[in-house]
Amino acid sequence: MKDVGTEYRIGPKAVIGYVIQSYFNTSTSDAAQWQLLAAQIMEKNMNMGALTRDRYLKRDLKWCKQNKIKADKSNFEKAYTFIDTQTDDENYLKVMQAALSLRKDGLKYEELSDKDRAEADKGAWFIKVSVAMGVFVVLCFLTECIPLPGVSFCIGLILVFTGVTSRKQVAMLYWDDACWFIMGSLMFAAAFVKTGVDKRACLMMFKKLAVPNVRWITLIFIVIIAPLAAFISDHALAAMFLPIGMLLYQNSLTRDTPSDPELGKMLMISIAMACNIGGPGAPSGGARNVIMMTYLADMFGMDIGYFQWITYCFPYLFLMIPVTWLMINWRFKPPSPPWPRP
């Protein structure tokens, strides 16, 4: 664990120092600002797996800002010009591979200074906390010993009390755009129910069925939600169709059948699975798709367009619709609910 902490906390500084020594024959403290900037960009590229000179030459000031590298136009142009004119592909790759080898195999905890050892110990502690927190969260999800909102609150407390983040930093994590987006989706679902749109949508979707059947209803759910999830966020779709599923479940209950857990599970999992299989269909289906497109561009130089992504992934969606429907109906077998005809 200490070796991992060494690579995580000391590795970036060692890589930057190695690059500056290799290219400019000076130390980090004596390097010019543009030389330090060139080394920082190379170190960040290494973290992304982009070891080639061509990937460096595609970076710009906007990329530096996104990756929290302080850079101004003058220093960036000097660093860019040096890599463009004073190095070649073979030499650049050789330096990057040597720096990577230094980071992974060349740093030994026993050989570090007292200051660096303390930093490595801190990194090892952070890793231990992360692993323990992951185990804690998974156990809470599996056993349901703590309500889900309580688990999310406990994560922030763990991060603060173990020293991984400060109080201000953990508050910023809860203030992330993703949290606001999910909250907005749930507010949208509440408005969906309040205005009665869920009932109207339910009637529009199932009025063609002469005798409502739970199997056909789950198929309609999957066929409608999965393609939409490729272009609309799955959070918003799940929040929109959740009231419809709840309405169908409530209308299936009678005096003789006051509850039907099997039907409830079937409807909710159908909605969730439809969102999951539709998400990869298009880049707009979720932030994970855009992240993967960015990684492909940064690490491998592969630029995939919107339509090209769809041509790759939509066949998967069409394949998974019948597979998902069959699996759900094989796993869940609720009694036929007495839904009235719309």
Phi and psi in degrees as a GROMACS rama.xvg file:
@    title "Ramachandran Plot"
@    xaxis  label "Phi"
@    yaxis  label "Psi"
@TYPE xy
-67.0225  -33.7141  LYS-2
-65.5681  -39.2612  ASP-3
-65.9814  -42.1475  VAL-4
-61.907  -36.468  GLY-5
-64.0609  -46.1178  THR-6
-63.9777  -37.3254  GLU-7
-74.7426  -41.7089  TYR-8
-96.8801  -36.1157  ARG-9
-97.2207  -25.8894  ILE-10
-53.6048  -50.6356  GLY-11
-57.6662  -42.957  PRO-12
-65.406  -39.1866  LYS-13
-67.2656  -39.4597  ALA-14
-64.7374  -45.7831  VAL-15
-61.7194  -42.5948  ILE-16
-63.2403  -39.6381  GLY-17
-65.6477  -43.3221  TYR-18
-64.06  -43.7202  VAL-19
-64.0258  -40.943  ILE-20
-66.2834  -39.1576  GLN-21
-70.2059  -43.0484  SER-22
-90.7283  -35.2544  TYR-23
-117.995  -3.59113  PHE-24
53.8018  46.3473  ASN-25
-147.507  175.677  THR-26
-95.543  167.86  SER-27
-62.4391  -39.1225  THR-28
-69.2013  -27.2398  SER-29
-98.2075  -4.09459  ASP-30
-71.5168  148.878  ALA-31
-70.4542  163.468  ALA-32
-62.7583  -40.1247  GLN-33
-70.0253  -31.4698  TRP-34
-68.0741  -41.2874  GLN-35
-63.731  -39.2602  LEU-36
-63.808  -42.2594  LEU-37
-60.2571  -43.0812  ALA-38
-66.552  -37.8991  ALA-39
-65.4558  -40.5734  GLN-40
-65.3123  -40.5089  ILE-41
-64.8558  -39.2117  MET-42
-66.0799  -40.0666  GLU-43
-66.9455  -39.1481  LYS-44
-60.7034  -39.3085  ASN-45
-61.5559  -41.0556  MET-46
-60.5847  -31.0129  ASN-47
-87.1366  -5.65889  MET-48
83.2818  9.85547  GLY-49
-94.3681  91.6743  ALA-50
-95.7114  -7.17483  LEU-51
-88.9999  155.276  THR-52
-65.1807  -34.2753  ARG-53
-59.5224  -36.2794  ASP-54
-69.1094  -35.502  ARG-55
-63.1217  -43.4164  TYR-56
-69.6516  -8.59938  LEU-57
-94.8129  -0.114178  LYS-58
-80.4528  153.766  ARG-59
-142.773  -177.63  ASP-60
-63.2302  -34.3199  LEU-61
-63.6069  -41.8982  LYS-62
-62.726  -41.8467  TRP-63
-60.0393  -42.5563  CYS-64
-64.7883  -41.2804  LYS-65
-63.0262  -31.6036  GLN-66
-100.225  15.2489  ASN-67
58.8299  42.4877  LYS-68
-107.015  120.343  ILE-69
-72.8233  122.924  LYS-70
-152.612  142.091  ALA-71
-114.58  170.238  ASP-72
-62.6293  -42.3741  LYS-73
-63.8061  -50.8053  SER-74
-66.692  -36.6083  ASN-75
-64.2494  -42.1216  PHE-76
-65.3744  -37.9938  GLU-77
-64.2237  -44.982  LYS-78
-64.2237  -42.7262  ALA-79
-62.9332  -43.6642  TYR-80
-63.756  -40.1393  THR-81
-62.459  -48.2904  PHE-82
-65.1935  -34.172  ILE-83
-74.1565  -37.522  ASP-84
-108.447  -27.0707  THR-85
-102.093  -3.76274  GLN-86
-129.052  159.786  THR-87
-119.909  172.829  ASP-88
-60.0698  -42.7753  ASP-89
-66.8107  -45.4913  GLU-90
-66.6477  -40.9784  ASN-91
-61.7611  -46.8169  TYR-92
-63.2878  -37.5141  LEU-93
-62.7787  -44.1528  LYS-94
-64.7426  -42.3205  VAL-95
-65.2737  -41.7839  MET-96
-67.0717  -38.6443  GLN-97
-65.9461  -40.1531  ALA-98
-65.5782  -39.0168  ALA-99
-64.677  -41.1982  LEU-100
-64.0606  -39.2273  SER-101
-61.6  -43.1585  LEU-102
-66.7578  -40.069  ARG-103
-86.1055  -37.7824  LYS-104
-120.943  -20.5524  ASP-105
-87.0716  -17.9799  GLY-106
-91.4936  123.018  LEU-107
-116.56  131.267  LYS-108
-58.5875  -38.6298  TYR-109
-67.5373  -23.1147  GLU-110
-94.1364  0.00754279  GLU-111
-78.3413  158.227  LEU-112
-72.7503  167.552  SER-113
-59.888  -39.311  ASP-114
-65.5551  -44.4809  LYS-115
-69.0781  -33.9778  ASP-116
-63.0934  -41.6186  ARG-117
-61.8545  -38.762  ALA-118
-67.932  -39.8339  GLU-119
-66.2484  -40.1595  ALA-120
-61.3043  -38.0108  ASP-121
-64.3627  -43.0117  LYS-122
-63.0908  -40.4587  GLY-123
-63.7956  -38.7605  ALA-124
-64.0715  -41.8469  TRP-125
-60.4951  -40.6799  PHE-126
-65.6525  -42.7184  ILE-127
-60.8038  -43.0958  LYS-128
-62.5235  -42.782  VAL-129
-62.4847  -43.3619  SER-130
-65.3383  -45.6092  VAL-131
-63.842  -39.1692  ALA-132
-66.2867  -38.9233  MET-133
-61.637  -43.0554  GLY-134
-63.3799  -43.613  VAL-135
-59.7127  -45.7676  PHE-136
-65.2409  -43.6692  VAL-137
-62.9241  -43.3375  VAL-138
-62.8439  -39.8906  LEU-139
-64.6728  -39.5207  CYS-140
-66.6796  -40.2921  PHE-141
-73.2085  -41.1397  LEU-142
-90.9277  -17.7136  THR-143
56.5038  33.9613  GLU-144
-72.5338  -23.3773  CYS-145
-128.392  136.781  ILE-146
-57.1965  150.886  PRO-147
-55.9434  -43.1413  LEU-148
-60.4336  -35.4971  PRO-149
-65.4551  -36.0252  GLY-150
-64.223  -45.5116  VAL-151
-63.2182  -34.9071  SER-152
-70.0817  -37.8634  PHE-153
-63.9723  -33.1892  CYS-154
-59.0847  -45.8016  ILE-155
-62.4955  -41.1392  GLY-156
-63.8434  -42.038  LEU-157
-61.5327  -44.4806  ILE-158
-63.3899  -37.7924  LEU-159
-74.3382  -49.5093  VAL-160
-71.0818  -21.2701  PHE-161
-92.0022  -2.27855  THR-162
82.1486  9.66685  GLY-163
-68.05  -41.6569  VAL-164
-134.584  163.857  THR-165
-89.1884  173.661  SER-166
-63.3238  -39.9187  ARG-167
-66.1968  -41.3184  LYS-168
-66.5287  -40.1644  GLN-169
-69.4007  -32.8836  VAL-170
-64.2855  -36.6251  ALA-171
-66.1387  -32.7956  MET-172
-64.3578  -41.0892  LEU-173
-72.5514  -16.5014  TYR-174
-96.629  17.2229  TRP-175
-69.1731  156.488  ASP-176
-59.4365  -35.4705  ASP-177
-63.0167  -40.0931  ALA-178
-63.4683  -42.6453  CYS-179
-64.7476  -37.9314  TRP-180
-64.6813  -44.0538  PHE-181
-64.2935  -41.0319  ILE-182
-62.4916  -41.3061  MET-183
-63.5295  -37.6815  GLY-184
-62.844  -41.5395  SER-185
-68.5372  -35.7348  LEU-186
-65.3914  -37.9489  MET-187
-62.1978  -41.9997  PHE-188
-64.2481  -38.5646  ALA-189
-63.3564  -42.1165  ALA-190
-66.6565  -33.4829  ALA-191
-58.2886  -43.2963  PHE-192
-75.9915  -41.4804  VAL-193
-60.1673  -38.0327  LYS-194
-88.9096  -5.42665  THR-195
80.9851  11.0823  GLY-196
-64.6964  -30.4581  VAL-197
-62.1172  -39.3458  ASP-198
-68.1306  -40.801  LYS-199
-64.9375  -43.2744  ARG-200
-63.8401  -37.6941  ALA-201
-62.7118  -43.8425  CYS-202
-64.4911  -41.1118  LEU-203
-64.3821  -36.2539  MET-204
-75.4783  -34.8042  MET-205
-117.004  7.25307  PHE-206
-70.5337  -18.8824  LYS-207
-79.0883  -14.6658  LYS-208
-79.8807  120.545  LEU-209
-64.6308  -45.7399  ALA-210
-127.255  105.607  VAL-211
-56.962  130.282  PRO-212
-128.768  136.904  ASN-213
-62.3722  -31.7233  VAL-214
-67.3538  -44.6617  ARG-215
-69.0849  -32.7871  TRP-216
-66.4265  -42.5531  ILE-217
-65.3209  -35.3539  THR-218
-63.794  -42.6243  LEU-219
-62.2452  -42.7418  ILE-220
-54.5065  -52.2417  PHE-221
-66.6328  -42.2692  ILE-222
-65.7723  -34.5896  VAL-223
-81.7991  -44.8554  ILE-224
-73.8573  -42.1491  ILE-225
-58.4113  -51.3639  ALA-226
-64.4527  -36.2721  PRO-227
-64.1518  -35.1865  LEU-228
-65.492  -16.5223  ALA-229
-74.3822  -20.5803  ALA-230
-120.63  -17.791  PHE-231
-120.675  144.982  ILE-232
-56.245  137.767  SER-233
-65.1251  -27.447  ASP-234
-62.8388  -46.1737  HIS-235
-66.3374  -40.1034  ALA-236
-66.3505  -44.0929  LEU-237
-61.1325  -42.0782  ALA-238
-66.2385  -30.7031  ALA-239
-76.8315  -37.999  MET-240
-91.2432  -13.3748  PHE-241
-57.8646  -47.6807  LEU-242
-60.7529  -33.2395  PRO-243
-67.2641  -43.5097  ILE-244
-62.4618  -40.753  GLY-245
-66.0572  -38.16  MET-246
-64.1569  -42.96  LEU-247
-62.6894  -40.849  LEU-248
-64.7467  -45.61  TYR-249
-63.3733  -37.5121  GLN-250
-72.6748  -13.9886  ASN-251
-86.4629  -13.6632  SER-252
-81.904  140.934  LEU-253
-132.464  179.559  THR-254
-62.8918  -37.9733  ARG-255
-73.3805  -28.1753  ASP-256
-125.701  82.0222  THR-257
-70.8113  -18.4458  PRO-258
-152.478  151.577  SER-259
-144.534  81.4075  ASP-260
-58.5146  -34.1224  PRO-261
-64.2336  -41.8797  GLU-262
-66.8447  -42.1053  LEU-263
-60.3793  -45.1324  GLY-264
-61.7137  -42.0773  LYS-265
-62.4807  -44.9151  MET-266
-67.2359  -45.7548  LEU-267
-67.3348  -42.0563  MET-268
-70.0195  -31.6393  ILE-269
-61.1056  -44.0862  SER-270
-64.5647  -46.58  ILE-271
-63.4198  -44.005  ALA-272
-67.6104  -36.7877  MET-273
-63.4209  -40.2094  ALA-274
-64.5939  -39.9803  CYS-275
-67.3832  -44.2578  ASN-276
-75.1095  -23.5596  ILE-277
-84.6813  -23.9691  GLY-278
-54.1595  -44.3395  GLY-279
-74.6278  -2.21326  PRO-280
-62.875  -31.1967  GLY-281
-147.969  156.414  ALA-282
-57.3745  -31.1258  PRO-283
-77.7155  -0.27266  SER-284
-74.8679  -11.638  GLY-285
172.748  157.174  GLY-286
-62.7821  -28.6176  ALA-287
-60.4763  -34.7879  ARG-288
-66.2481  -44.402  ASN-289
-65.0194  -37.6472  VAL-290
-62.1533  -42.9436  ILE-291
-65.9894  -37.4459  MET-292
-63.1807  -39.4031  MET-293
-65.6273  -42.7443  THR-294
-63.5913  -41.3081  TYR-295
-61.5406  -39.8379  LEU-296
-71.0036  -41.8651  ALA-297
-73.2283  -42.9905  ASP-298
-88.7389  -34.8902  MET-299
-121.149  -4.05193  PHE-300
69.8175  23.1869  GLY-301
-100.457  110.9  MET-302
-96.9941  111.975  ASP-303
-104.174  125.341  ILE-304
-81.2032  171.954  GLY-305
-61.1741  -50.8929  TYR-306
-66.8882  -36.5093  PHE-307
-64.0231  -40.181  GLN-308
-59.6077  -44.4917  TRP-309
-61.2472  -42.134  ILE-310
-64.3801  -29.6823  THR-311
-75.5485  -41.3154  TYR-312
-101.351  -24.8271  CYS-313
-65.5664  -34.7046  PHE-314
-57.3276  -36.599  PRO-315
-60.2831  -41.6467  TYR-316
-62.1283  -46.7331  LEU-317
-64.6493  -32.0325  PHE-318
-71.4349  -39.441  LEU-319
-78.4527  -20.774  MET-320
-59.5879  -55.5272  ILE-321
-67.3347  -34.9971  PRO-322
-63.1758  -45.3475  VAL-323
-63.4192  -43.7503  THR-324
-61.3941  -45.2415  TRP-325
-64.3713  -41.5285  LEU-326
-65.2482  -41.7308  MET-327
-65.5311  -43.0918  ILE-328
-72.9039  -23.476  ASN-329
-76.0441  -36.7538  TRP-330
-79.7396  -37.977  ARG-331
-113.969  129.56  PHE-332
-132.493  72.5402  LYS-333
-74.4436  155.489  PRO-334
-65.2122  150.963  PRO-335
-62.972  114.983  SER-336
-73.965  145.217  PRO-337
-81.5618  65.7442  PRO-338
-71.9049  133.975  TRP-339
-71.8277  152.533  PRO-340
-69.9358  134.286  ARG-341
